[in-house]
Amino acid sequence: MARKKQTEANSLGPKPKGLFDHIRHIREVQSPDYFSTLSEADQKSWSNYMICRFLSMDVNCIQDVNDIQFYSSILKPKEFYQLCIAVIPKRKCFSPYVKNKTVYKWKSTAINILINHFQESERNVLEFLSIITDEEVKRILSLYGNSEKDINKMMED
């Protein structure tokens, strides 16, 4: 029988755990001693923010993740892991990553006027645009001295 050639990858030791290994462990294994078994390289791949982000892709866990994400910036990784395994149900599942596909039809000049009008961040104003009608946006833009022609130029083609 032929011997397997030893490659550089095998000689360096086991591959460090990554983000998806941590998420799989939270969802499927949930061992309370998991963090004490991690090497320093494994612990470096842990990110409370990214753990919340990927756990929230599961619609069955979204409310639980919303409740615990407040603690992601406060707790140390080991403590946050303990919180996750206490809250997230133990089960195997696949949740595809959901991307934002929203396309805004207003140019930055209109968005800047809306930011001023609402006294809100750009992120919040972009969220408002998905809720309010174009007529309402046009009304607000006209309050700041913009003609109908100027307002139509502020719309994306």
C-alpha positions as CSV (number, residue, x, y, z in Angstrom):
1,M,0.0,0.0,0.0
2,A,1.4,3.4,-0.9
3,R,2.1,5.9,1.8
4,K,0.2,9.2,1.7
5,K,2.5,12.1,0.9
6,Q,2.8,14.5,3.8
7,T,1.9,18.0,2.6
8,E,2.8,21.3,4.2
9,A,-0.8,21.8,5.3
10,N,-0.9,18.5,7.3
11,S,2.5,19.2,8.9
12,L,1.3,22.6,10.3
13,G,-1.3,20.9,12.6
14,P,-5.0,21.2,12.6
15,K,-6.7,24.1,10.8
16,P,-8.0,26.8,13.2
17,K,-11.7,27.0,13.6
18,G,-13.5,29.8,11.7
19,L,-16.7,31.7,12.1
20,F,-18.9,29.0,10.6
21,D,-17.4,26.4,13.0
22,H,-18.4,28.6,15.9
23,I,-21.9,29.1,14.6
24,R,-22.3,25.3,14.0
25,H,-21.2,24.7,17.5
26,I,-23.7,27.2,18.9
27,R,-26.6,25.7,16.9
28,E,-25.8,22.0,17.0
29,V,-23.4,21.1,19.9
30,Q,-23.8,23.7,22.6
31,S,-21.0,22.4,24.9
32,P,-20.5,24.6,28.0
33,D,-16.8,23.9,27.9
34,Y,-16.3,24.8,24.2
35,F,-14.5,28.0,24.8
36,S,-11.9,26.5,27.1
37,T,-11.0,24.0,24.3
38,L,-10.3,26.7,21.8
39,S,-6.7,27.6,20.9
40,E,-5.6,31.2,20.7
41,A,-6.0,31.1,16.9
42,D,-9.5,29.7,17.2
43,Q,-10.4,32.5,19.7
44,K,-9.2,35.2,17.3
45,S,-11.8,34.1,14.7
46,W,-14.6,34.7,17.2
47,S,-16.6,37.9,16.7
48,N,-19.7,38.6,18.8
49,Y,-21.0,41.0,16.0
50,M,-20.5,38.4,13.2
51,I,-22.0,35.6,15.3
52,C,-25.2,37.7,15.8
53,R,-25.2,38.7,12.1
54,F,-25.2,35.1,10.9
55,L,-27.5,33.7,13.6
56,S,-30.1,36.3,12.6
57,M,-30.4,34.8,9.1
58,D,-32.5,32.0,10.7
59,V,-36.0,33.3,10.8
60,N,-36.8,31.0,13.7
61,C,-34.1,32.6,15.9
62,I,-34.4,36.2,14.8
63,Q,-36.2,37.4,17.9
64,D,-33.8,35.6,20.2
65,V,-30.8,37.1,18.4
66,N,-32.4,40.5,18.5
67,D,-32.7,40.2,22.3
68,I,-29.1,39.1,22.8
69,Q,-27.4,41.4,20.3
70,F,-27.4,44.2,22.8
71,Y,-25.0,42.2,24.9
72,S,-22.6,41.5,22.0
73,S,-20.7,44.7,22.7
74,I,-20.7,44.4,26.4
75,L,-19.8,40.7,27.1
76,K,-16.5,39.1,26.5
77,P,-16.6,36.3,23.8
78,K,-16.7,33.4,26.4
79,E,-19.6,35.0,28.2
80,F,-21.4,35.8,25.0
81,Y,-21.0,32.2,23.9
82,Q,-22.6,31.1,27.2
83,L,-25.5,33.5,26.6
84,C,-25.9,32.2,23.0
85,I,-26.1,28.5,24.0
86,A,-28.6,29.4,26.7
87,V,-30.9,31.3,24.3
88,I,-30.5,29.7,20.8
89,P,-32.4,26.4,20.4
90,K,-30.2,23.4,19.7
91,R,-31.0,22.1,16.2
92,K,-29.3,21.6,12.9
93,C,-30.4,24.1,10.2
94,F,-29.3,25.9,7.1
95,S,-30.0,29.6,6.8
96,P,-28.9,31.3,3.6
97,Y,-27.3,34.8,3.9
98,V,-29.8,37.5,3.1
99,K,-28.5,40.5,1.3
100,N,-30.2,43.9,1.1
101,K,-31.3,44.4,-2.5
102,T,-33.0,47.8,-2.1
103,V,-32.3,50.3,-4.9
104,Y,-33.1,53.9,-4.0
105,K,-34.4,56.1,-6.7
106,W,-33.4,59.4,-5.1
107,K,-30.0,61.1,-5.7
108,S,-27.7,62.2,-2.9
109,T,-28.9,65.8,-3.1
110,A,-32.4,64.8,-2.3
111,I,-31.3,62.4,0.4
112,N,-29.2,65.2,2.0
113,I,-32.3,67.4,2.1
114,L,-34.3,64.6,3.8
115,I,-31.5,64.1,6.3
116,N,-31.8,67.8,7.2
117,H,-35.5,67.7,7.3
118,F,-35.9,64.6,9.5
119,Q,-32.7,65.4,11.6
120,E,-31.8,61.7,11.2
121,S,-28.9,59.6,10.0
122,E,-28.6,58.7,6.4
123,R,-29.3,55.1,7.3
124,N,-32.6,56.0,8.9
125,V,-33.6,58.3,6.1
126,L,-32.9,55.5,3.6
127,E,-35.2,53.3,5.7
128,F,-37.8,56.0,5.6
129,L,-37.7,56.0,1.8
130,S,-38.9,52.5,1.8
131,I,-42.0,53.5,3.8
132,I,-43.0,57.0,2.6
133,T,-44.5,57.7,-0.9
134,D,-42.7,59.6,-3.7
135,E,-45.4,62.2,-3.4
136,E,-44.5,62.8,0.2
137,V,-40.8,63.0,-0.7
138,K,-41.6,65.5,-3.4
139,R,-43.7,67.6,-1.0
140,I,-40.8,67.7,1.5
141,L,-38.3,68.7,-1.2
142,S,-40.6,71.5,-2.4
143,L,-40.7,72.9,1.2
144,Y,-37.0,73.7,0.7
145,G,-37.6,75.8,-2.4
146,N,-37.1,73.2,-5.1
147,S,-39.2,73.5,-8.2
148,E,-40.9,70.5,-9.7
149,K,-38.2,70.4,-12.4
150,D,-35.4,70.4,-9.8
151,I,-37.2,67.6,-7.9
152,N,-37.5,65.5,-11.0
153,K,-33.8,65.9,-11.6
154,M,-33.2,64.6,-8.1
155,M,-34.8,61.3,-9.0
156,E,-32.6,58.5,-10.4
157,D,-33.3,57.6,-14.1
